[in-house]
Amino acid sequence: MEIFYDKARLVELRRLLHRHPELSGQEHQTAGRVKRLLMDDQPDQLIEQLGGAGLAAVYEGQEPGPALLFRCDLDALPIEEVNDLAYRSQHQGRAHKCGHDGHMAIMNGLSMAISANRPRRGRAILLYQPSEENGQGARRVLEDERFPQIAPDKVFALHNLPGYAAGSVVLKSGTFAAASKGMVSQLYGKTAHAGEPENGRSPGIAMADIVRDLTWLPQNWSFEDFALITVIHARLGEIAFGTTPGYAEVMATLRTYSNPDMDQLTSRAVDIVQQHARSHSLENEISWREAFPATVNDNAELEMLREVARKERAPMVELDAPLRWSEDFSNFTLKYPGVLFGLGSGEHTPQLHNPDYDFPEEIIEPGIRIFYGIYRHYLK
């Protein structure tokens, strides 16, 4: 299948984006750089500042048909780049170490291809979504008052995956990526002199019990599938040898393969914190950060994707288990049928979020071809 796009311009864009990474919620210059190239493709509609820095390019068909949404992500990570590249990040402490620069290049390639062969029917929506890394962007886009103008019937996204052959299509029926959320538990007691701890209420023992019980909760309770709690931070009092502490904090990441299991894991984790707080006469507060539902693929759309991959003669890999990391594309698959799939980025490529990771440009074309195959399946 012949596809029209300018690979040199896409590589140039990818490297420009790589040199100037922006963190979640700050991607306005990134969106502007993407927009400048998009304008050459003359989309029928261009919606800016969607859910923050988001951008949506819309291509309208002449006849009624389904609305397809293709999503990529704009944000970089707070990681210092160690690669010695001509286009290395020019901003200390932040870099595109998840490949979102490559995802945007693929999306711009899809825009070029659609512009050269516009939809006969339906609508193609190319969404550049902000704030994926912190789990807030998809929700904000969906809540934007302008989103109903482009509400899709089906949704699709890809993520590059190191450890798999370059250009391979990595698939999983059911859950593709895990649900996760960050739990912050604060314990309030009463300070006292370190020589008279009986005059205070130290949260120390409660904190230790909470760390232990949260860690062992997935093994001590029955869940339908994989469940995990990782304690990532704990703090007790201040560095003051004359003081019995009156405050403690425990942070943990909860992770499951299913949304019902996440509901149950959340409930049990809250019970643990509250029970230990009560037993030590402590006040407690619990708050949540970076909540990602599980990303669940639609069976019919997944079979369609397999058909597209076969037509493109792309190698396919069927995962035995979901990926343990999370993706806020899940907010879209909760509302609309669709698929998140992996695009192999090389068996020996550094892993995502590693300081030496760099998106391999040879997989830009395979990514475009798979997205364009979906587009042709429904809209041509």
C-alpha positions in Angstrom: 0.0 0.0 0.0 1.5 3.3 -1.1 1.5 6.0 1.6 2.5 9.6 1.1 4.6 11.3 3.7 7.9 13.1 4.0 10.2 11.1 6.2 13.0 13.7 6.2 10.6 16.3 7.6 9.3 13.9 10.2 12.8 13.0 11.4 13.6 16.8 11.5 10.5 17.3 13.6 11.3 14.4 15.9 14.8 15.8 16.6 13.5 19.3 17.2 11.0 18.0 19.7 13.7 15.9 21.3 15.9 19.0 21.7 13.1 20.9 23.4 11.2 18.6 25.8 8.5 19.9 28.0 7.1 18.3 31.1 3.4 17.4 31.8 1.2 20.5 31.8 3.9 22.7 30.1 3.7 21.4 26.5 2.6 24.6 24.8 5.7 25.1 22.7 5.7 21.4 21.7 2.1 21.8 20.5 3.1 24.9 18.5 6.0 23.0 16.8 3.6 20.2 15.9 1.0 22.6 14.6 3.4 24.4 12.2 3.9 21.2 10.3 0.3 20.2 10.6 -0.8 23.4 8.9 0.8 22.2 5.6 -1.7 19.3 5.6 -4.7 21.6 5.7 -6.9 19.8 8.2 -10.6 20.7 8.1 -10.5 21.7 11.7 -7.8 22.4 14.2 -8.7 22.7 17.9 -6.0 24.1 20.2 -5.4 24.2 23.9 -7.6 21.1 24.3 -7.5 19.9 27.9 -4.5 22.2 28.4 -1.8 22.2 25.6 -3.7 19.6 23.6 -4.2 19.8 19.9 -6.7 18.0 17.6 -6.6 18.0 13.8 -9.8 16.8 12.2 -10.3 15.5 8.6 -13.9 15.3 7.5 -15.3 12.8 4.9 -18.0 13.6 2.4 -20.3 10.8 3.5 -21.5 9.7 6.9 -19.3 7.2 8.7 -17.5 6.4 11.9 -15.3 8.9 13.8 -11.9 7.5 14.5 -9.6 9.1 17.1 -5.9 8.5 16.9 -3.9 9.7 20.0 -0.3 10.5 20.6 1.3 12.2 23.7 3.2 15.5 24.0 5.0 15.4 27.3 8.6 14.5 28.3 10.1 13.3 31.6 12.1 14.8 34.4 15.2 12.7 33.5 18.7 13.9 32.6 19.8 12.7 29.2 23.1 10.9 29.1 23.3 10.3 25.3 25.8 12.2 23.3 23.5 13.1 20.4 23.6 16.0 18.0 20.0 16.6 18.9 20.3 15.9 22.6 18.0 17.7 25.1 19.0 21.3 25.5 17.2 21.5 28.9 18.8 20.2 32.0 16.9 17.6 33.9 14.3 16.8 31.3 14.2 14.7 28.2 12.0 12.5 25.9 12.8 9.2 27.5 9.5 7.6 26.8 9.5 8.1 23.1 6.6 10.7 22.9 8.7 12.7 20.4 8.6 9.6 18.1 4.9 9.1 18.7 4.3 12.7 17.6 6.4 12.2 14.4 4.3 9.1 13.6 1.1 11.2 14.1 2.3 13.9 11.8 3.2 11.3 9.2 -0.4 10.0 9.5 -1.6 13.5 9.0 0.5 13.8 5.8 -0.9 10.5 4.5 -4.5 11.4 5.2 -4.1 14.9 3.7 -2.9 13.2 0.5 -5.8 10.7 0.5 -8.7 12.3 2.4 -11.5 10.3 4.0 -14.4 9.3 1.7 -16.7 9.1 4.7 -16.6 9.6 8.5 -14.0 11.6 10.3 -10.4 11.1 11.3 -9.3 12.9 14.5 -5.6 13.2 15.3 -5.2 14.0 19.0 -1.9 15.3 20.5 -2.6 14.8 24.2 -0.9 16.6 27.0 0.0 15.3 30.5 0.1 11.6 29.8 2.9 10.9 32.3 1.1 12.2 35.3 -2.3 10.6 34.3 -4.2 13.9 34.0 -4.2 14.7 30.3 -6.7 12.2 28.9 -9.2 13.1 31.6 -8.8 16.8 31.0 -9.3 16.4 27.3 -12.4 14.4 27.8 -13.7 17.0 30.2 -13.0 19.9 27.9 -16.2 21.6 26.8 -15.2 21.4 23.2 -14.5 17.6 23.2 -18.2 16.7 22.3 -17.5 18.4 18.9 -15.1 15.6 18.1 -16.4 12.8 20.2 -15.2 9.6 18.5 -16.8 6.2 17.8 -13.5 4.3 18.1 -10.1 5.2 19.6 -6.6 4.0 18.8 -3.1 4.6 20.2 0.3 3.0 20.1 3.3 3.0 22.4 6.8 2.0 21.4 8.1 -1.0 23.2 11.8 -1.8 23.7 12.6 -5.5 23.9 10.5 -6.4 20.8 11.7 -6.6 17.2 11.6 -3.1 15.5 8.3 -2.5 13.7 6.6 -5.5 15.3 3.0 -5.1 16.5 2.6 -6.1 20.1 -1.0 -7.1 21.0 -2.9 -8.2 24.1 -6.6 -9.1 24.3 -8.4 -7.7 27.3 -6.1 -5.6 29.6 -3.0 -4.3 27.8 -1.6 -2.0 30.5 -2.2 -2.1 34.3 -4.3 0.1 36.5 -2.2 2.1 39.0 -2.6 4.9 41.5 -0.4 6.6 44.1 -1.6 6.5 47.7 -0.5 9.1 50.3 -1.2 8.3 53.9 -0.6 10.9 56.6 -0.6 10.1 60.3 -0.9 12.8 62.9 0.0 12.2 66.6 1.5 14.5 69.2 5.2 15.5 69.7 6.9 15.1 73.0 10.3 15.3 74.5 12.4 12.3 73.4 13.1 11.6 77.1 9.4 11.4 77.8 7.8 9.7 74.8 4.8 8.7 77.0 3.7 12.3 77.0 3.2 12.2 73.2 1.7 10.0 70.5 4.3 8.7 68.1 3.1 7.4 64.8 6.3 5.3 64.4 4.9 1.8 65.2 1.7 2.5 63.2 3.9 3.6 60.2 6.0 0.4 60.4 2.8 -1.7 60.6 1.3 0.1 57.6 4.4 -0.4 55.5 4.4 -4.1 56.4 0.7 -4.7 55.9 0.4 -2.8 52.6 3.4 -4.7 51.2 1.8 -8.0 52.1 -1.8 -7.2 51.3 -1.8 -8.6 47.7 -0.5 -12.0 49.1 -2.9 -12.0 52.0 -6.1 -11.3 50.1 -7.7 -13.0 47.1 -7.8 -11.0 43.9 -9.0 -12.1 40.5 -5.6 -11.4 38.9 -2.3 -9.7 39.5 -2.2 -7.1 42.3 0.8 -5.3 43.8 1.5 -2.6 46.3 5.0 -1.0 46.3 5.8 1.3 49.2 7.9 4.1 47.5 8.5 6.5 50.4 8.1 6.8 54.2 8.9 9.6 56.5 8.8 9.9 60.3 9.1 13.1 62.3 12.1 15.4 61.9 15.8 15.1 62.5 15.7 16.3 66.1 17.2 13.9 68.7 15.3 15.6 71.5 11.9 15.1 70.1 9.5 12.2 69.9 7.8 12.4 66.4 4.2 13.5 66.0 3.9 13.0 62.2 4.5 10.3 59.7 3.8 9.7 56.0 3.7 6.6 53.9 3.5 6.7 50.1 2.7 3.6 48.0 1.8 2.7 44.4 -1.2 0.3 44.0 -1.2 -1.7 40.8 -3.6 -4.3 39.3 -4.5 -5.8 35.9 -8.3 -5.1 36.3 -10.4 -2.1 37.4 -12.5 -4.3 39.8 -9.4 -5.5 41.5 -8.1 -2.0 41.8 -11.4 -1.0 43.6 -10.9 -3.9 46.0 -7.2 -3.2 46.6 -7.9 0.4 47.2 -10.6 -0.4 49.8 -8.4 -2.9 51.7 -5.4 -0.5 51.7 -7.6 2.3 53.2 -8.8 -0.1 55.8 -5.2 -1.0 56.8 -4.2 2.7 57.3 -7.3 3.6 59.2 -7.2 0.5 61.5 -3.6 1.2 62.5 -4.2 4.9 63.0 -7.2 4.1 65.3 -5.2 1.5 67.3 -2.5 4.1 68.1 -5.0 7.1 68.7 -3.8 8.9 65.5 -5.6 11.1 63.1 -5.1 10.2 59.5 -5.7 11.6 56.0 -5.5 9.7 52.7 -5.1 11.3 49.3 -4.4 9.9 45.8 -2.0 10.8 43.0 -1.6 9.8 39.3 -4.6 7.5 39.0 -4.6 5.4 35.8 -7.4 2.9 35.1 -6.5 -0.4 33.4 -6.3 0.0 29.6 -8.7 -2.7 28.2 -8.7 -3.5 24.5 -12.0 -4.1 22.6 -12.1 -7.6 21.1 -13.6 -6.6 17.7 -11.1 -3.7 17.2 -8.3 -5.9 18.2 -9.2 -8.5 15.5 -9.4 -5.6 13.0 -5.9 -4.6 14.0 -4.6 -8.1 13.5 -6.1 -8.0 10.0 -4.3 -4.7 9.3 -1.0 -6.0 10.6 -1.3 -9.1 8.4 -2.0 -6.9 5.3 1.1 -4.8 6.2 3.1 -8.0 6.8 4.1 -6.7 10.1 5.3 -9.3 12.7 2.8 -9.7 15.5 3.5 -10.6 19.1 0.7 -11.7 21.4 1.5 -10.9 25.1 0.7 -13.6 27.7 0.2 -11.0 30.4 -0.6 -7.3 30.5 2.2 -4.7 30.8 2.8 -3.6 34.4 3.1 0.1 33.5 0.0 2.3 33.1 -1.3 4.5 30.3 -3.9 7.2 30.6 -5.3 6.2 27.2 -7.4 4.0 29.5 -9.7 6.9 30.1 -10.6 6.7 26.4 -11.1 3.0 26.3 -13.4 3.2 29.3 -15.8 5.3 27.2 -15.1 4.1 23.6 -14.2 0.8 21.9 -10.6 0.8 20.8 -7.1 -0.6 21.1 -3.8 0.4 22.6 -1.0 -1.6 21.0 2.8 -1.8 21.2 5.2 -1.0 18.4 8.4 -2.9 18.8 11.4 -0.5 19.0 14.2 -3.1 19.0 15.2 -6.1 21.0 18.3 -4.3 22.4 17.0 -0.8 22.7 17.4 0.7 26.2 14.2 0.5 28.2 11.6 3.3 28.6 12.5 5.9 31.2 16.2 4.9 31.1 18.5 8.0 30.8 20.1 6.5 27.7 16.9 5.7 25.8 16.3 7.3 22.4 13.3 6.7 20.1 14.5 4.7 17.1 13.6 6.6 13.9 13.3 3.4 11.8 10.0 2.6 13.4 8.3 5.9 12.3 7.3 4.3 9.0 5.8 1.1 10.5 3.8 3.2 13.0 2.4 5.3 10.2 1.5 2.3 8.1 -0.4 0.6 10.9 -2.4 3.7 11.8 -3.0 4.4 8.1 -4.2 0.8 7.7 -6.8 1.4 10.4 -7.8 4.6 8.8 -8.3 2.9 5.4 -10.2 0.0 6.9 -13.0 2.3 8.2 -12.9 5.5 6.2 -11.9 4.7 2.6 
